[in-house]
Amino acid sequence: MLIIEGDVKEGKKRLSGVEIRVIKNGSTVDRVQSASGKYEVELDYNAQYELEFTKEGYVSKKIAFDTRFVPPEEQEYEYDFPAVVSLFKFVEGVDFSVLNKPIGKVHFDRENPEEGFTHDIEYTSRVQEQLADLMQAYKKRLEDAKKEEAAKKE
């Protein structure tokens, strides 16, 4: 079993009431709520999972976990994997489509089984570049919205 535990945050503060939807092989199998910004999810071996983090008024994010290909002798062990997810508020006028796919992928390291589960570094690097562009557009839209609001008050 793979145990995912961590925090859901907005900036530096923990975010309560976030729903974590557990999708196994394409079907929702569980829903968990973050309590005081913390969560824990247990994933069985031999499946593909997505954890989708959602809260009303916020942009959702997903992380993919592949628990297939864990050698039988390793399946007698539990593995822990920490995952901190940061959400931010939805803003009109920003293209969030990059977040339709997972922000990260995690798999069992068959070449170094003693390492257990690890990030797909190549995938994560590509997504991080796209997320940097998204965050730049997001911050610009927030600044523009503030200017528009100030202009309305004048």
C-alpha positions in Angstrom: 0.0 0.0 0.0 1.1 3.5 -0.8 0.2 6.1 1.8 0.0 9.7 0.5 -0.1 12.3 3.2 0.5 16.0 3.3 -0.9 19.5 3.4 -3.2 21.5 1.2 -2.3 25.2 1.3 -3.2 28.6 -0.1 0.1 30.5 0.0 1.6 29.7 3.4 -1.6 28.9 5.3 -3.2 25.4 5.4 -6.6 25.2 3.6 -9.4 23.2 5.3 -12.4 21.8 3.5 -10.6 20.7 0.3 -12.0 17.6 -1.3 -9.5 15.1 -2.4 -11.2 12.8 -5.0 -9.4 9.5 -5.4 -9.7 8.2 -9.0 -8.6 4.6 -9.5 -8.2 3.3 -13.1 -10.5 6.1 -14.3 -13.3 5.7 -11.7 -13.9 7.6 -8.5 -13.4 5.2 -5.5 -13.2 7.6 -2.6 -13.5 11.2 -1.5 -11.6 12.7 1.5 -11.8 16.1 3.1 -8.7 18.0 4.3 -8.9 18.7 8.0 -6.9 21.7 9.2 -5.2 21.5 5.8 -4.0 18.0 6.3 -5.0 14.9 4.4 -4.1 11.2 4.1 -5.0 8.7 1.3 -4.2 5.0 1.0 -3.6 3.6 -2.5 -3.5 -0.1 -3.3 -0.8 -1.6 -5.6 -1.4 -2.5 -9.2 -3.4 0.5 -10.3 -3.2 4.0 -11.8 -4.6 6.8 -9.6 -5.2 10.5 -9.8 -5.8 12.6 -6.7 -7.9 15.6 -7.6 -7.8 18.5 -5.1 -10.9 20.8 -5.3 -12.5 23.5 -3.3 -15.2 25.9 -4.4 -13.8 29.2 -5.7 -10.3 27.6 -6.2 -8.6 26.2 -9.2 -8.4 22.4 -8.9 -5.1 20.4 -9.2 -4.3 16.7 -9.9 -1.4 14.4 -9.1 -1.0 11.0 -10.8 0.2 8.0 -9.0 1.2 4.7 -10.7 1.3 1.8 -8.2 1.7 -0.8 -10.9 5.1 -2.5 -11.4 5.9 -2.8 -7.7 7.7 -6.2 -7.5 5.8 -8.8 -5.5 8.5 -8.9 -2.8 8.1 -5.1 -2.3 4.3 -5.2 -2.0 4.5 -6.6 1.5 5.7 -3.2 2.6 3.9 0.1 3.0 5.4 3.2 1.4 4.8 6.8 2.5 4.9 9.6 0.0 4.5 13.2 1.2 2.7 15.6 -1.2 2.0 19.3 -0.5 -0.5 20.9 -2.8 -1.0 24.6 -3.2 -4.4 25.9 -4.5 -5.2 29.4 -5.5 -8.4 31.3 -6.1 -10.1 31.2 -9.5 -9.9 34.4 -11.5 -11.9 35.2 -14.7 -9.8 35.8 -17.8 -7.0 33.3 -17.1 -6.4 30.1 -19.1 -6.1 27.3 -16.5 -6.2 24.5 -19.1 -2.7 23.4 -18.1 -4.2 22.2 -14.9 -6.5 19.8 -16.7 -3.6 17.3 -16.6 -1.7 16.3 -13.5 0.9 18.7 -12.1 3.1 15.8 -11.2 3.4 12.0 -11.8 4.7 9.5 -9.2 5.8 5.9 -9.9 7.7 3.1 -8.3 11.4 3.3 -9.2 12.1 -0.1 -10.6 15.7 0.7 -11.3 16.3 1.6 -7.7 13.7 -0.3 -5.7 15.3 0.9 -2.4 14.2 4.4 -3.3 10.5 3.3 -3.4 8.2 5.9 -5.1 9.6 8.9 -6.9 8.6 11.8 -9.2 8.7 11.6 -12.9 11.3 14.4 -13.1 11.1 14.9 -16.9 7.3 15.3 -16.8 7.4 17.5 -13.7 10.0 19.8 -15.3 7.8 20.3 -18.4 4.7 21.0 -16.3 6.6 23.4 -14.0 7.5 25.5 -17.0 3.9 25.7 -18.0 2.9 26.5 -14.4 5.4 29.3 -14.3 3.7 30.8 -17.4 0.3 30.3 -15.8 1.3 32.0 -12.6 2.7 35.0 -14.5 -0.6 35.4 -16.3 -2.5 34.9 -13.1 -0.6 37.6 -11.2 -1.0 40.0 -14.1 -4.7 39.4 -14.2 -4.9 40.0 -10.4 -3.0 43.3 -10.9 -5.3 44.3 -13.8 -8.4 43.5 -11.7 -7.1 45.7 -8.9 -6.5 48.6 -11.3 -10.0 48.1 -12.8 -11.5 48.2 -9.3 -9.6 51.3 -8.4 -10.8 53.0 -11.6 -14.4 52.3 -10.8 -14.1 54.0 -7.4 -12.8 57.2 -8.9 
